[in-house]
């Protein structure tokens, strides 16, 4: 028996057990006892067919982990990710995601507390998959916890999107210590020279509107030298472009308003799934000063000079500055015009808001306005047109777009003459 056990690569005890079974039951006893039986934990055939059908129809393009969660939340089908993967592989359906070859990079340690560093960025992407306009998602992720405090859809990556996001974060969480961003002109001025003499002596660039707002709140601005440096926000976009796109498809979102509603429902579930605990307890977010008006921070500020008639002109609008108890006239005074996110204007002088009203039009502007109204009233077709007319754009093959080249014969004649 010892030699037989060695030849069968079994232990002596196992070889004796097989000999006993063979003497009692013959060759049939050597087969495994569960042979031909259905395992008690096997997936029911109807459930497997339903999973395959949902993957091909409603949940087409959803990755396997996200699909497992959706089956549990929406269809009450409780299967593990490995089981879903095995069912789909048997049906010939592979994961829609392809993994890239790994590259060696050194990971930076997370910040120990929440609110010490926020990574912000914008992600232009076809979020609606052709059902609507191309949008840009502007958002932030906490470096310590992976928590996404806020995100907003915009038509493009602009200062209004970042101001909307930061203001909501400051209102709900507090003021973060630092912001990690790319070198977009929203944060970093492209100008190499500064306007002020002090700035030139210090070798500093002029602040952008976003840089000015961060400085007023005491937030440290950190520009990243590469996308890999802010890897958490880049991985966040990769996850969102997979999971959020699937959620938008399931909700049949076709415009920015519908996409915003889906985003607000998606963020809490994402945070519950992916947030990790910080190394240290407590929050590094700083409370907002009760006397601080956030509208004076998250706005576009421009310097203007008050006219001799106490009128400030800004982008075609005229604001009449009213006298105050400090002074009766502000003529020839440098003031700060605040362009709010809702389109309203406010004028400040030495951190004090001035009372203003809409100034009447000058005679020349009034005549031009009335002449335009009379022309529109005289032509019925113009009444149905929009006030802003677009200039005609020449076609790509229009003669205006072609460079002028004299004929070779004409050049030859001119040289001979």
HUFEN-V821212 format. One record per residue. N is the residue number from 1. RES is the residue in three letters. SS is DSSP state (H for helix, E for strand, - for the rest). OMEGA is omega in degrees with one decimal (NA if undefined). BURIAL is b if it has 24 or more other C-alpha atoms within 12 Angstrom, else e. Layout:
n: <N N>
res: <RES RES>
ss: <SS SS>
omega: <OMEGA OMEGA>
burial: <BURIAL BURIAL>
This chain:
n: <1 2 3 4 5 6 7 8 9 10 11 12 13 14 15 16 17 18 19 20 21 22 23 24 25 26 27 28 29 30 31 32 33 34 35 36 37 38 39 40 41 42 43 44 45 46 47 48 49 50 51 52 53 54 55 56 57 58 59 60 61 62 63 64 65 66 67 68 69 70 71 72 73 74 75 76 77 78 79 80 81 82 83 84 85 86 87 88 89 90 91 92 93 94 95 96 97 98 99 100 101 102 103 104 105 106 107 108 109 110 111 112 113 114 115 116 117 118 119 120 121 122 123 124 125 126 127 128 129 130 131 132 133 134 135 136 137 138 139 140 141 142 143 144 145 146 147 148 149 150 151 152 153 154 155 156 157 158 159 160 161 162 163 164 165 166 167 168 169 170 171 172 173 174 175 176 177 178 179 180 181 182 183 184 185 186 187 188 189 190 191 192 193 194 195 196 197 198 199 200 201 202 203 204 205 206 207 208 209 210 211 212 213 214 215 216 217 218 219 220 221 222 223 224 225 226 227 228 229 230 231 232 233 234 235 236 237 238 239 240 241 242 243 244 245 246 247 248 249 250 251 252 253 254 255 256 257 258 259 260 261 262 263 264 265 266 267 268 269 270 271 272 273 274 275 276 277 278 279 280 281 282 283 284 285 286 287 288 289 290 291 292 293 294 295 296 297 298 299 300 301 302 303 304 305 306 307 308 309 310 311 312 313 314 315 316 317 318 319 320 321 322 323 324 325 326 327 328 329 330 331 332 333 334 335 336 337 338 339 340 341 342 343 344 345 346 347 348 349 350 351 352 353 354 355 356 357 358 359 360 361 362 363 364 365 366 367 368 369 370 371 372 373 374 375 376 377 378 379 380 381 382 383 384 385 386 387 388 389 390 391 392 393 394 395 396 397 398 399 400 401 402 403 404 405 406 407 408 409 410 411 412 413 414 415 416 417>
res: <UNK UNK UNK UNK UNK UNK UNK UNK UNK UNK UNK UNK UNK UNK UNK UNK UNK UNK UNK UNK UNK UNK UNK UNK UNK UNK UNK UNK UNK UNK UNK UNK UNK UNK UNK UNK UNK UNK UNK UNK UNK UNK UNK UNK UNK UNK UNK UNK UNK UNK UNK UNK UNK UNK UNK UNK UNK UNK UNK UNK UNK UNK UNK UNK UNK UNK UNK UNK UNK UNK UNK UNK UNK UNK UNK UNK UNK UNK UNK UNK UNK UNK UNK UNK UNK UNK UNK UNK UNK UNK UNK UNK UNK UNK UNK UNK UNK UNK UNK UNK UNK UNK UNK UNK UNK UNK UNK UNK UNK UNK UNK UNK UNK UNK UNK UNK UNK UNK UNK UNK UNK UNK UNK UNK UNK UNK UNK UNK UNK UNK UNK UNK UNK UNK UNK UNK UNK UNK UNK UNK UNK UNK UNK UNK UNK UNK UNK UNK UNK UNK UNK UNK UNK UNK UNK UNK UNK UNK UNK UNK UNK UNK UNK UNK UNK UNK UNK UNK UNK UNK UNK UNK UNK UNK UNK UNK UNK UNK UNK UNK UNK UNK UNK UNK UNK UNK UNK UNK UNK UNK UNK UNK UNK UNK UNK UNK UNK UNK UNK UNK UNK UNK UNK UNK UNK UNK UNK UNK UNK UNK UNK UNK UNK UNK UNK UNK UNK UNK UNK UNK UNK UNK UNK UNK UNK UNK UNK UNK UNK UNK UNK UNK UNK UNK UNK UNK UNK UNK UNK UNK UNK UNK UNK UNK UNK UNK UNK UNK UNK UNK UNK UNK UNK UNK UNK UNK UNK UNK UNK UNK UNK UNK UNK UNK UNK UNK UNK UNK UNK UNK UNK UNK UNK UNK UNK UNK UNK UNK UNK UNK UNK UNK UNK UNK UNK UNK UNK UNK UNK UNK UNK UNK UNK UNK UNK UNK UNK UNK UNK UNK UNK UNK UNK UNK UNK UNK UNK UNK UNK UNK UNK UNK UNK UNK UNK UNK UNK UNK UNK UNK UNK UNK UNK UNK UNK UNK UNK UNK UNK UNK UNK UNK UNK UNK UNK UNK UNK UNK UNK UNK UNK UNK UNK UNK UNK UNK UNK UNK UNK UNK UNK UNK UNK UNK UNK UNK UNK UNK UNK UNK UNK UNK UNK UNK UNK UNK UNK UNK UNK UNK UNK UNK UNK UNK UNK UNK UNK UNK UNK UNK UNK UNK UNK UNK UNK UNK UNK UNK UNK UNK UNK UNK UNK UNK UNK UNK UNK UNK UNK UNK UNK UNK UNK UNK UNK UNK UNK UNK UNK UNK UNK UNK UNK UNK UNK UNK UNK>
ss: <- H H H H H H - - - - H H H H H H H H H H H H H H H H H H H - - - - - - - - - - - - - - H H H H H H H H H H H H - - - - - - - H H H H H H H H H H H - - - - - - H H H H H H H H H H - - - - - - - - - - - - - - - - - - - - - - - E - - - E E E E E E E E - - - - - - - - - E E E E E E E E - - - - - - - - E E E E - - - - H H H H H H H H H H H H H H - - E - - E E E E - - - - - - - - - - - - - - - H H H H H H - - - - - - H H H H H H H H H - - E E E E - - - H H H H H H H H H H H H H H H H H H H H H H H H - - - - - H H H H H H H H H H H H H H H H H H H - - - - - - - - E - - E - - - - - - - H H H - - - E E E E E E - - - - - E E E E - - E E E E E - - - - - - - - - - - - E E E E E E - - - - - E E E E E - - E E - - E E E - - - - H H H H H H H H H H H H H H H H - H H H H - - - - - - - - - - - - - - - H H H - - - - - - H H H H H H H H H ->
omega: <178.2 178.3 179.4 178.3 179.3 178.2 179.5 -178.5 178.2 175.0 -180.0 179.6 -179.4 179.1 177.7 179.0 178.6 177.9 179.8 179.2 -178.8 179.2 -176.4 -170.2 -178.5 -176.5 180.0 -179.3 179.9 178.2 -179.3 -176.3 -179.3 -178.7 -179.6 179.6 177.5 -179.9 -177.4 -179.5 179.7 179.4 179.8 -176.9 179.8 178.3 179.1 177.9 178.6 178.2 179.7 -179.5 178.9 179.5 -179.2 -173.5 -172.5 -173.9 179.1 178.9 -179.6 179.7 -168.8 178.2 177.0 178.1 178.0 179.3 179.0 177.1 179.5 -174.6 -172.1 -175.6 -178.9 175.0 -172.4 178.1 175.9 -179.5 -179.8 178.2 177.6 179.1 -178.9 179.2 -178.7 178.6 176.9 178.2 178.2 -179.1 178.4 -179.5 179.6 -179.5 174.6 -177.8 178.6 177.3 -176.8 175.5 -179.0 175.8 177.9 -179.3 176.3 179.0 177.0 172.1 -172.9 -175.7 178.2 177.5 179.6 -178.9 173.3 173.1 -176.7 -179.9 173.9 -176.9 172.2 -174.4 175.0 -174.5 -177.6 174.8 176.2 179.5 -178.1 -178.3 175.4 -173.7 175.3 179.2 178.8 -176.1 -179.3 176.3 179.6 -175.9 -175.1 -170.2 -173.7 179.1 176.7 -175.2 -178.5 174.4 -176.4 174.9 175.7 176.7 176.8 179.3 -175.3 -177.8 178.5 178.5 178.6 178.6 177.9 179.9 -176.7 179.9 179.1 178.1 -179.7 -179.4 -174.0 -175.1 -174.5 -177.8 177.8 -178.6 -175.8 -179.3 -179.6 -172.8 176.3 -176.7 174.8 -178.9 173.5 -177.7 -175.4 -179.0 178.5 -178.4 178.4 179.3 -179.6 -176.0 -174.0 178.1 179.4 178.8 177.3 178.9 -179.9 -179.3 -177.3 174.5 176.7 -179.2 170.6 178.7 177.3 177.7 176.9 178.7 178.0 178.9 179.3 179.2 -178.8 179.7 178.9 -179.9 -177.7 176.2 179.5 -179.5 -178.6 175.8 -178.8 -179.8 176.5 -173.0 -176.8 180.0 177.2 176.0 176.7 179.8 178.3 177.4 -179.7 -179.8 174.3 -174.1 -177.0 176.4 177.6 178.5 177.9 178.3 179.9 178.7 -178.8 178.1 -176.1 177.7 -174.5 179.5 178.5 178.0 178.6 177.8 177.7 -179.6 -179.5 175.8 -175.0 -173.9 178.3 179.2 177.1 -179.2 177.8 -175.6 -167.8 -178.7 177.0 -179.5 177.6 -179.0 -179.7 178.0 178.2 -178.2 177.6 176.4 179.4 179.5 -179.7 176.9 -178.9 -179.4 -178.2 175.5 -177.0 178.3 178.0 178.9 -176.9 177.8 177.2 -175.6 -179.5 177.5 178.1 176.7 179.8 179.1 179.7 176.6 179.8 177.7 176.7 179.5 -177.9 176.1 177.3 178.7 -178.3 179.6 178.0 178.8 -178.4 178.2 178.9 -179.4 177.2 179.8 -176.7 -177.8 177.2 -178.1 178.9 179.8 176.0 -178.7 -179.2 179.6 178.5 176.3 -175.6 -178.0 178.1 178.1 -179.9 -179.3 175.4 -177.7 -178.8 174.8 -177.9 177.3 178.3 -179.2 -179.5 176.1 -177.5 173.0 -179.9 -178.5 176.5 -179.7 172.7 -176.6 -178.7 179.2 179.9 177.9 179.4 179.6 -179.4 177.9 177.7 177.7 179.6 178.3 178.2 179.7 -178.7 -178.2 -177.2 -177.3 -177.8 -178.7 -178.9 -178.9 176.8 -178.7 -179.6 179.1 -179.1 178.0 179.6 179.4 -179.9 179.5 -179.8 -179.3 179.2 179.6 179.9 -177.7 -178.5 177.9 -179.2 177.5 178.9 -179.4 -178.9 -178.4 179.9 179.1 180.0 179.1 -179.6 178.5 179.9 179.1 NA>
burial: <e e e e e e e e e e e e e e e e e b e e e e e e e e e e e e e e e e e e e e e e e e e e e e e b e b b b e b b e e e b b b b b b b b b b b b b e e e e e b e b e e e b b b e b b e e e e b e b e e e e e e e e e e e e e e b b e b b b b b b b b b b b b b b b b b e e e e e b b b b b b b b b b b b b b b b b b b b b e b b b b b b b b b b b e b b b e b b b b b b b b b b b b e b b b e e e e e e e e e e e e e e e e b b b b b b b b b b e e b e b b b b b e e e e e b b b b b b e b b e e b b b b b b b b b b b e e b b b b e b b b e b b e e b b e e b e e e e e e e e e e e e b b b e e e e e e e e b b b b b b b b b e b b b e e e b b b b b e e e b b b b b e e e e e e e b e e e e b b b b b e b e e e b b b b b e e e e b b b e e e e e e e e e e e e e e e e e e e e e e e e e e e e e e e e e e e e e e e e e e e e e e e e e e e e e e e e e e e e e>
